[in-house]
Amino acid sequence: MTSQTPQRTSRPLRVLAAMSGGVDSAVAAARAAEAGHDVTGVHLALSANPQSFRTGARGCCTIEDSRDARRAADVIGIPFYVWDLAERFREDVVEDFVAEYEAGRTPNPCLRCNEKIKFAALLDKALALGFDAVCTGHYAQVIVNEDGTRELHRASDMAKDQSYVLGVLDDRQLAHAMFPLGDTVTTKDEIRAEAERRGLAVAKKPDSHDICFIADGDTQGFLASRLGKAEGDIVDESGEVVGTHEGAYGFTIGQRKGLRIGTPAPDGKPRYVLDISPVNNTVTVGPAASLDVTALTAVKPRWCGAAPSGPGAYTAQLRAHGDETPVTAELVDGELRVSFAEAVRGVAPGQAIVLYDGTRVVGSATIASTTRAATAALA
Amino acid sequence: MAYLDHAATTPMLPEAIAAMTAQLAVTGNASSLHAAGRRARRTVEEARETLAEALGARPSEVVFTSGGTEADNLAVKGLYWARRDADPARVRVLASPVEHHAVLDAVDWLGEHEGATVEYLPVDAHGRVHPDALRAAVARDPGSVALATVMWANNEIGTLQPVRELADVCAEFDVPLHADAVQAFGQVPVDFGTSGLAAMTVSGHKIGGPYGIGALLLGRAHSPVPVLHGGGQERHVRSGTLDVPAVAAFAVAGRLAAERRERFARDVGALRDELVAAVRAAVPEAILGGDPDPGGRLPANAHFTFPGCEGDSLLLLLDAQGIECSTGSACTAGVAQPSHVLLATGTDPDLARGTLRFSLGHTSTQADVDAVAAAIGPAVARARSAGLS
């Protein structure tokens, strides 16, 4: 039994548990209730036209998910409601997602949802209604310092850590966040076993992957239906046309598959997406080495605590489930300037860079532009 | 605990529980010819007679169903099919826009799948259909009307319809009128025989009977096409082995609902008036839904709109304090939609999100009203600060 008190606090809190219908959020809510908090479950209806059933591991927010969440709440013995945040979700997450791709960037909608929905729209409503905290099934830890300040840390189990998608949370959001699964050193199987032991039927439910609002997993198709087809050229680094595409928005920097370039590269090596230019609707491809990035600039920084002053040495994570890499970062005129100790590959504007000091999340920012090793060498 | 959601379901009466449990141990299919079957049949027919008497109907006019929803579907679809089969020109279905979804969705289904032309009748700010409006709609082309359907009393805002006058209009044109009387039965006088209705829906669990049993009161001149085909029970209109214990208990509840109606209306009506006064005192800007004249609404219904509040928020806050009520609107995937009833009465959609329905019943007490009086002010203040998401 590794279940521990979700938050070391002397008084029971009124907690609103966001319950997706999955196993993690159900166990999180159960742990919060077991720890003596006054927990109310809420399922967020995020789609205006929910599908009836889940298909495999894809999507969420179906009527079946809502029902699974309700059943879990019944078993835990907590009140349960469904809140309709579909309009806010559409505006802040889905439209943002489409606009970012349209602009040639690669957004992370889960991160945006945490920033704008779970720890903004939901949290604000929860606080107004008299709740003290919002609880989710994320794997991350909130540590309360002696002076009452809070720090966000990676989960005890690095393999399951989700602090990256929570890196956008600021002080205030963190002050009301509860992650009961964060200090678990268990495998997913053990979480499932705990769910089973607690009588939660979601114990055997498959994990959800992919993007919840694209039920069939076809991101390209979704974008095409939203943005229409816009044929353009695929060019190599010299500017020579090597193929065509049906919409520059459908590509991500570092992408190799799905380019459908007829003629092979002169050196016979695989080619990757190097750049996406929405303005002239071209996609530039080239060898892997051209993807190497030595520095980047990121905007809209958010800090889990005080903003650092002067340059500092951190580790950085550049995508969900990505590796850590050592960096030097400095805040200059509101922008984060980051240089990498060693070149990294496949950095896509639009994605978040999250800075860590050890296991502590320092803050995050949205990648705006990168400096390529090749370019730097030329310069 | 203050249970103020009797319009959703009301506790079973002890007499109905006794009747039901007594029958649960008895074997017998009411369609069987042997002694056990005859015994069951007798129980059913006695129940039919009891219910008929309670509703001013003849026993042969009582068709048992699985509940209000089925009775509504049978009336709307069955009468439509029968009338259209007799004359293909009859495709118009006239309905009030404040119907329960059991009628509304059945009517819409006819429009989408059976070639019906659905026309929603205008209602006033209290959700009431005026006989002249019905007359105008029918008179536009009387020969093309399949049926009209207008509920006796609204489940959300409690407004009573002028059923007799509406039925008179229909009678002039020989058009059958159906009324969903699920909420009206036991609260206002409901007499099928003098109503002029072709068909009328009642339900067991809204009057202290069991779930899963209801009836369509069906004039003898009307033979709706069945929705359920099978063994030919219930005038060949509704097949299926009868649920004898439920039928017996429903009849007991129906008899008591009729017997106790006047006292219920007086006592529960007085509690309701107190609740309305208490809410208005605590939240002066609260808007009472439906007809403010007590004579024009159900005695047990109090419906409010709280400007700037989300009904869901209020429900959560009151639920946490043991006060159980409803937002009054239907859910889609568990998500509250602005009530079609309020929208039909011309309420602004944003305003329509901030509703609560308190519905009282035979177990309601002064303590229930006091609990609401104490909780509603702070709950509204808090819900307002949470705003409309």
Interface residues (C-beta under 8 A of the other chain):
Chain A: T40 H43 A45 P50 I63 S66 R70 P79 Y81 V82 W83 D84 L85 A86 E87 R88 A121 D124 K125 A128 L129 G130
Chain B: D312 S313 L315 L316 L317 D319 A320 C331 A333 G334 V335 A336 R382 A383 S385 A386 G387 S389
